[in-house]
């Protein structure tokens, strides 16, 4: 007897899906039994549904194709929510299959009852309940199309018994990602081109919407003689082989990127929804290019909105421009960026061989140097993201994922699972914070169970150090941020991974090289400095006052040794 679950699996396979991430449960029995009978579609068994959602989101971002995670009724699918928020805010095409309690019990306060269509409403582009077998093909088809065409999360809520219902109808049609070309109206292009032609100091802020448009972006920037600032999500698409790249702006950016936008007389925002208003100009014309028109003007007043795909819009815009810039502005900002880059690279030089704790800049630069040219990196929120942004070099083949929009802890290991599952032959490196890794520590076991050769680099400073930095900036004494960590290398050994540790500068290169060469999952416990500062591109008066207040309060509270350690750790920057 063929069931609805059998039909669902056939359609998913035809849509390019190769695995389902999840944890089994009785309300999923009809689906998992169909997977067993199929024998082709992989059941990627994770230890926490949140990890499954993060993994599916990572796979979808890397491949551009549909990825699937599942959760059993009640708590099982509620656990998905954090990873689905991240996938939704990253515009990853993910289908979440949320099992539901028996149909006749919905609304009765039944065991494990929740209402997934309400719970997932904010993080999804589509969420609907299949209330009877006859409704299944319509709801399933709409969910698939919504995930792919709207590039987001679609939630299919299915009572457990419906998976096992007999089904003799046709399968739902498969969906695949298609290339899209969207161009703004001619009049809008002409008006924007006129503004750029009259500009003497144009600047570009480029984001993730520049994926697949690297050559068009660089050609456009060279034509109008504009420095190119990139967002964090735009780093992997913009910075490489780009003579006009001047780095990031924002809280973890460079002062060169900040200055480019501070002093420009027109800003072109290409494929970015950059969220930090204080780093955007408020007194110059802004031209924003985005295929999602609803996102234009959300952060800054936009004088010329251009709804279109960046790859196709930039050449049309370029063909209409007679550049007015002599290139002096771009030359000055690029020169400034090179000086800043040289100073950052100095901070990544190895210290004395016996030096401990380790400087995270040196650790990250070492990982970057030893990684393959097509490595996939994931990074936890907090200081691992800072060091990844500043010291990982992109080249058009490497990829970089993080929770850059949702800002969740514990994403790096989970996203690395999805990356390694999608690309088993590529090197996958997770830059994990000690707090983030500990939060979902159980899924180290998933690496061994699924035979995924992920390399986990743990930035172990026994603290939620980015939170501590925020406290310092606010003038507060650090409190509640210390971590009494276990021996992560020993834990890795215990779960069947290769566990390694580096405590001194002389240990780092050989230990990282050994981990990367290991045939299987490996973890390196890197004992990095707790008091390492990551200074923003612009230090405000309020931040100076806050830091001074923090130092005064810390000394008066009897913790003056913390200030001494802070100064000693950051001597190169100060």
N, C-alpha and C positions, 0 to 999 in steps of 0.2 A: 504494500500500500504506500503510495507516494503521499507525502505530507507537505504542508505549507513550508516547513523548515527546509525540506529538500528543494523546493522551488526557489526559496530565498537564497540558498547556497549556490545553486546553479547560476542565478542572476549575478550574485556577487563575483563569482569566478569569471563570468563573461565580462564583467566591468573592470577586470584587472586586479581584483582583491586576491591576495595570496595568504592572508592569515587574519585571525580574529584574536585580539588581545582581551583577556578577561580572567575571571575566577568562576568556576562552576557553581551552580546552585540548583535547587530542585525546580524552580520556575524556569530554568534554562535547559532542563533535561531533554526536552524535545529538540532543541537546537543542537546541543552537544552530541546527542545520539545520531542526529543526521550528519554531523561532521564525522563521526566515527564511521558511518556507512560510506560516506563519500571518500574518505581516505586521502584526499588530495589537498584540500584547503587546510592550512595548519591551524591548530589550536595553540596559541602562544600564551601559555599559562603563566601569569604573573602572580605575585604574592599580595598585591593590593590593587584594587581597581583604579585608583588614581594613577598609578604607574602605567596601567594599560591605556588610559586616556592620553597621558603625556606621550607614550610611545606611538600611539596611532597618530597623534598630531605631528610628531617629528617625522614619521614616515611620509605623511601626506605633504608636509612642507618640502621634503627632500625630493620626492618623486613627482609631485604635482598631481598625483592620482588619488583616487578614493582610498581611505584607510578606515578600518572598522574596529571598534571596541564594544564590549558587551558587559552588562551587569545584571545580576539576578534582582528579584523584586526587593523593594524597600532599601535597606542599608547597602545592598550590593550595587545598585545603580546610583544611589546618592554619593557613594565614594567616587564616582566618575567626575563629579562636578568641577573640581578644581582643574583637572587636566583639560576638561572640555572648555572651560572659560579661557584657558591659555590657547587652545586650538582655535577657538572662535576669534579671539583678538589677534591671532596670527594669520587669519584667513586661510586656514587649512581645511581642505574638504574631508570631513570626518563624518561617518555614520555611527551613531551610538545606538545600539539596540538595548533598550531598557525593558527587562521583563517586568510583568505586573502580576499582582495577585489574581485569583480567579475572578472572572467577570462579574459573577453574581454577588460577589462580596464587596465590590468597589462601593465605597460610601458608607460602609457599615462599621468602620473602625477595626477591621480585621487585622490579624497578626501581620506585622511588617507593612501595613498599608501606608503608602505615600501617594502623591499625585504628580508623577514625573512631568506631565505636560506643563504644570505650573512651575515646578522646581527648575526645569531647564529652559524656561521661556527666555530669560534674559541672555543666556549664553549661546543660543541657537538661532538659526535662520528658519528652522521648521521643527515643530514638535507636535506629534499627533498620536492618539491612541487608536489601535486597531480593535474595534469593539466587537467584530464578528468576522468569520473567515471570508465572507463575501467582500468585505471592505478592504481586505489585505492588499490586493494588487494596486488599488488606487492610492492608498496611503504610502505604500512602499515605493511606488513610482515617483510620487511627489517628493518623498524624502531624498531619494537618489538624485533627482534633478536639482533640488534645492542645494544640496551639499556641493555638487559640481559647478553649477552655473553661478551660484552666489558665493562660492568659495568660503564655506563656513561649516558649522556643525548642524547636522540634521538628526533629530532624535525620534526613533521609531519605538513606540511603546506597545508591547505585545503581551497580553495575558498568557501565562505559561501553557494553558491547554490549547491555545490557538496554534502554537508551533506544531502540535501533534495532530491537528485537524487534517482530515483527508483532503487532498487537492488534486483535481484532474484538469483544471483549467490551464491556459498557457502561462508560461513564465513571464514575469515582468521584463520589459526590454532593458538591456544593459545600458549603462551610460559610461562615457569616456571623456576625458578632458580634451577640449578643442581650443585651438588658437583663436583669439579674438582680436579684431581690428576695430578700434573706435577712434574717430577723428572729430575734433571740434568743428563748428561751422566756419566757413571761410572768413566771414566778417570778424569773428572773434580772433582768429589767427592773425588777420591783418592788423587789428588794433593792438594786440600784444606785441607783434613784431615792430610796430612803430615806436612803442615805449622802449623796447630793448635797443633799437637803432639809435635812439637819442641818449642812451645811458653812457656815462663815462666810467662808472665803476660797477658794472654788473656782477652779481654773484649768484651761484647756484647752490641750492640745498637739495641733495639727492637721497632718496630712500629706497626701500625694498621694492617699490613699484618700478625701479630701473632694472629688475631682473630680466635678462635677455636683451637689454638695451645698452650694454656697456659701450659698444663702438659708436652708437648714435649719440650717447651722452658725451663722450670724449670729443667727438667731432664737433658737436654743437658748442661745447665749452671753448674749444680752440678757435672756432669761427668768431665767437663774440668776445674772446679774450677774458674769460671769467674764471676766477678760482672756484673750485668745487668742494663744498663742505658736504660730508655725508653723515647720515644718521647711523645709529648702531646697527639697525636691521639692514641698512644699505651698505655696510662695510664690505660684505662679501661680493657685492655686485659693482662697486664703484672705485675702491681705492687702488686696485692693482692696475699696472700698466697705464697710469693716468698722470701725465706730467703736471696737471693742474690741480690734483688732489691736495687739499690742505687740512685733512684730518676731520675729526669729529668736533661737534660742539655739544652743548648740554653739560649736565653735572659731571660727567666723566670724560669730557672732551679736552681739546687743546685750546690754548689761547689764540692760535692762528685761525682755527675755525671760527671762534667767537669774533675775532677782529674782522674777518671777512664780511660777516653779516652786520657787524656794528657800523662799518664804514661804507657799505655799498649804497648805491643810489637807485638800484632796482634789484629785487630778489626774485629768482625763478625757483619755485618749489616743484621738484619733479618726482612724483610718485612717493610722497612722504606725508604722513599725518603727524609730524613732529609735535609732541605734546607740551613742551616746556615754553610757555609764553615769554618768560623773561629773557630768553635767548633769541627771540625773534624781533626784527625791527618793527617799529610802530609808526614810522614817519616817511616811508618810501613806498613806491608802487610795488605791489606783490602780484606775481603771475603764478598761479598754481595749476599744475597739470595732474589730473587724477582720473582714472577710469570710473571711480565711484564718485559721482557728482555730489552726493550727500555729504562727503567729507571735506569738500572745499570750503574754506572760510571758517572752519571750526576753531582754529587757534589764533588766527590773525586776520585783520581786515584785508580782503583780497580784491584788488581793483580789476583784475582780468582772469576770471575763471575759465579754464580750458578742460572740458570733459573729454578725455581721450586716453588711449594707451600711450605710455611714454615713448615706447619704441617707434610708434608710427607718427606721433605728434611732433616730436623734435625735428625730424627732417623737414616736415611741412613748415614749421616755424622758421627753421634756419634758412630755407630757400627765400623767405620774404624779408630777411634782415640785411641792412647795410650797416655793419658795425661802426659805432661811434667811439668805441674805446681804443686807446692806443696801446693797451696792454700793460701800462705802468702799474696800475692797481694790482693786477694779477701777479706781476713779477714780484712786487713788494710782499704780498701775502705768501706766495710760494717760498720766497727766501726766508721769511719769518718762520714758516712751517719747518723748513729744513733745519734751522737753528733749534727749534723746539724738539724736533725729532732726534737731533744729535744729543740733546740733554737727556731725553728719556732713555736713549740707548746707553748713555753713560751710567745711568742708575741700574741698568741690567748687567753691568760688568761683574764678573765673579769677584767676591771679596777674598779675604785670606782663606787658605785651604781649611783651617780649623774653625772658621767663623761659624757661630750658631747663635740664635736661630737664623734661618735662611731668609734672604730678601726675596719676596715673591716675584719681583721683576726679573731677577736672574733665573729663577725657576721656570717662569713662563717663557722667557726667551730661549732657554735650553730645550723645552718641550717643542717649541716652534721649530728650532733648528733641526731636531732629530726626527720630527714627524714627516710622513710621506707627503708628496706633492698633491695627493688627492685625499688627504685625511679629512674626516668629518669631526669637528669639535663641537662639544656641548659645554655650556658653562653655567654654573649655579648663579643665582642672583646674589648680589653683594660684591665683595672684593674679587672673586674669580671673574666676574664680568668685567670689572675695571681692567684687570691685567690682560684678559683676552682681547679687549678693545684696543689696548695700547701695544701689545707685544706679539699677537698672532698675525702673521702676514698672509693675506689672501692672494690668490694667483689665478682666479678664474676656474680652478678645479676644486680647490678646497671649499668646504662648507662650514658655516658657523651658526649654531642654534642656541637659543636661550629663551628664558621667559621675559623677553624684552618689552612686551607691552603689558602683560598681566602681572609680572613682577613677583612670581611665586617662588618660595624656597623649594628645594628638593627636586628641581626639574632635571638636573644634569644627568644623573644616573638613568632616570626614566626615559629621557629623550635619547640617550645613547642606546638603550635597548631597541627602540624603534629604528634608529639609524643602522645598527648592526644587523637587524633582521632584514631590512630593506636592501642593504649592501654588504653581504657577508664577506666579500673579498676586499673591502676597503678598510683601512685603519680607522677605528673610531676611538676618540679620546674624550673622556669626561673630565672636565676641570671642576671638581666638587669641593664645596666648602664643607668644613667639618660639621657645621650645624645642619646644612642641607642633606648631606649623606646620612647623618644619624636619624633624620626625620623619617626616611623611608629605607632604613638600613636593610630590612628584610629582603629587598629585591636584589641585593648582591647574589642571593641564592638563585634568582632567575637567570643570571648570566651563566651560571654553571648548568642549570637545568635545560636551558635552551641552547647551550653550547655556543654562546656569543663571545667572541674574543675581545671584549671591550677593555680598554686600559683606563682605569680610574685613578686620577691624580688628585689626592686629597690635600687641600691647603689647610693644614692643621695648625691653628693658632690658639686653640682652646678658648675661642670667643666668637660671638656674633660681631665681628669687627666692624662691619659697615654700620651696624646700629650704634656701636660705640662712637664711630666717627660723627654720626648724626647728633649724638648726645653732646659730644665735644663742641660741635658747631653751635648748639643751642645753649651752651654754657652750663651743662649739667654734668655732675659727677657720674661716671659710668656705674651702672647698677643693673643687676639681673641679666647680664650678658655673658658671664663666664660659663664655660663648658668644661665639665669634668669628663674628659674623653677617655674611651677605652683605647687599647692598642689596636688600631684599625688594621695593621698588617697581620696581626695574629687572628683577628676575626676573618680576614680574607682567607688565610690558610685554613681556618676551621670550616669554611663553607666550600672548600675545594678550589679556590683561586690561588694564584701566586701572590703572596704578600711580601712587600719590600718596604724598607724605611730609609729615608735620607734625613740626617740631622745636621751635617756639616757641609760646607760648600764643596769640599773635595768629594763628597758622596754623590752629588746630584747627577752629573753627566753619566757616569757608569750605571747608576741605579735606574735612571729613566731609560737609558738605552737597553738595559736588560729587560725591563718591563715591556717595552715596545716590541722586542724581539721574541718574547715568550709566545708559544703556540697555545693560546687560550686566554681566558680572562685573567687580568692582573691588576693589582692595586699597589700604589706607592703612597705611603704615609710621609708627607713632606712637612717637616716641622718649621713653619714660617713665622716671621716676626708678627707679634700681636699688634704692635704700635705703629706699623707701617702706614704712612699717610698717602692718600690719593687726592692731591690737590685739584680743585676745579679750575677751569680756565679763567674764571673771574672771581676774585675774592672780594666780597662786599664788606662794607663797614660793619654791618650787623654780624657777619661771620667772625670778623676780627674781634669784636667785642665779646661774642659768645665764647670764642676760644680762650680769650684772656680770662673771662669769668670762670670757665672750666678749670684753667690752670690754677687760679687763685683758690677756688673752692677745694680743689684736690689737695693742694699743699696744706691748707688750713685743716683739712679733715685727717691729716696725718699720713697721706698717701703720696708724699713728695717723690718717692722712688719711681712712681709711675711717670712723672714728668721727666725725670732723668732718663728713663728708658725710652720715652718718646723722642727726646732730643738726640740720644745716641743712635737710635734706629734710623732717624731721618736726617742725619748729618749731611748727607749728600744733597738733599733737597733744600735744607735750610741754609 
